[in-house]
Amino acid sequence: MPMAFLRPSTVDEAVAAMSAQPGSVALSGGTDLLLDIDDGRVATERIVSLARLPWDRLERKGGRLRIGSTLPIRTLERDPDLAGDLPGLYEAIRSVGSVPLRHRATVGGNIARASPASDLIPVLLALGAQVELVGPSGRRTVPLDRFLKGSRSVDLGIGELIEAIDLPARAASAYAWQRVRPSNDISQVGVAVARLPHGDRWAVALGGIVPRPVRLPAAEAILGEELPSSVDVSRAADVAARDAPFATDRRASETYRRRLVGVLLKRALAKAAPPRMGA
C-alpha cells in the first residue's frame, strides 16, 4: 500500500493534514504505531508526524502541570521535581518499557493508544488528568476518564490531535504493578492511588483490565477523607477485588488478578499514605 508521510510545521497545518484524508494517523514517538503498521493492526495511507510542533514542553503554572503531548517520557522522568511532586506518576513512568523506549515514547502517544495494560493511564486517571485537544473546530478539554472509550478507542474527532495533558502539579500518589518479567513485559495488574491537595477523598484506578483502565468509586468511598487506617485499606482492597472488571487472558486469570489487586492496593497506599497504616 502506498503511504504518504507529512511533517507539518504548524498546528494549523497538522490539523489540516489530518482532516484532509480520513484514516490519517498521527505519529508522535512511534514506538507502538510503527509495530502496529508492520503487523497489520493499523492500515493507513497517510502518516502525519508531529515532530515539528511546539508540543514537547513541560510547564508548571497555578498549581497545575501541563505536559505537551510530544514530550518524550524519558524527559518527563528526568524532571528534577517530578519524583517529589508526583511520586505515583514517576513510578509509573519508570515501569514503561526500557530507557531507550522511553526516550522515544510520549505521554500523548500512550494515551492515544489507550491500551488496557497502560501503566501511565491509571495514575493519570487517579490524578484527574484533563486532555487538551485541537482540531478543525478549535480547542476543547476533556477529562481523561471520558476521553477513553475502550481498547485503542478514544474521543478524537476527525482531524483532532492531543495537544497536552493537564493535571495537578503536586499530589500524594503511588503506583504498584505486577508482571511476569519486570523489564520486558506489560503489567497483569496496575493499581494507582492519589489524593489531590484539595480533594475530599483518595482516588483509586486500575490497569490491566478490559476494555480500559478505570476508577473504582466504591473502594474510594471506603478510604474516605482522612489518611486510611489498615482496616479501611483492607475493606477497600476487598471491594476492589470484588468490583474490578477483570477477565482471563493469556497473561493472567481473572482469579489471580482479583487476588492481586488487593495486594497491590495495600502496597500503593502504604507508599502514598504511610502515617496511619498501622492504625
Number of C-alpha atoms within 10 A of each C-alpha: 6 6 10 11 13 17 16 18 14 13 18 15 15 25 22 16 22 24 17 12 14 13 16 20 21 24 20 24 26 17 17 14 18 14 12 13 12 10 10 10 10 13 15 16 14 19 18 20 20 24 16 14 19 15 18 18 15 16 11 13 9 7 10 13 18 21 26 23 31 26 25 23 25 21 15 21 19 11 11 9 14 17 15 12 16 20 22 30 28 23 22 24 20 17 23 22 16 12 13 9 16 22 17 17 23 26 25 24 23 21 23 21 17 22 23 23 22 25 31 27 30 30 35 25 24 28 30 18 20 21 23 21 20 21 22 15 10 10 13 12 16 15 15 23 20 11 18 24 16 16 16 14 16 16 15 16 13 16 22 22 24 24 24 24 24 22 20 21 20 20 22 20 28 27 31 26 26 18 15 12 9 13 12 12 14 21 24 23 27 31 32 33 31 30 24 19 12 7 11 12 18 25 25 31 27 33 29 28 25 17 20 23 32 22 22 18 15 13 26 20 16 19 24 14 13 12 19 24 17 18 14 18 23 18 15 24 24 18 19 25 21 15 14 21 18 23 16 13 11 6 15 17 13 16 12 14 24 21 15 19 28 21 18 20 29 20 18 23 28 18 18 21 19 15 12 12 17 10 9
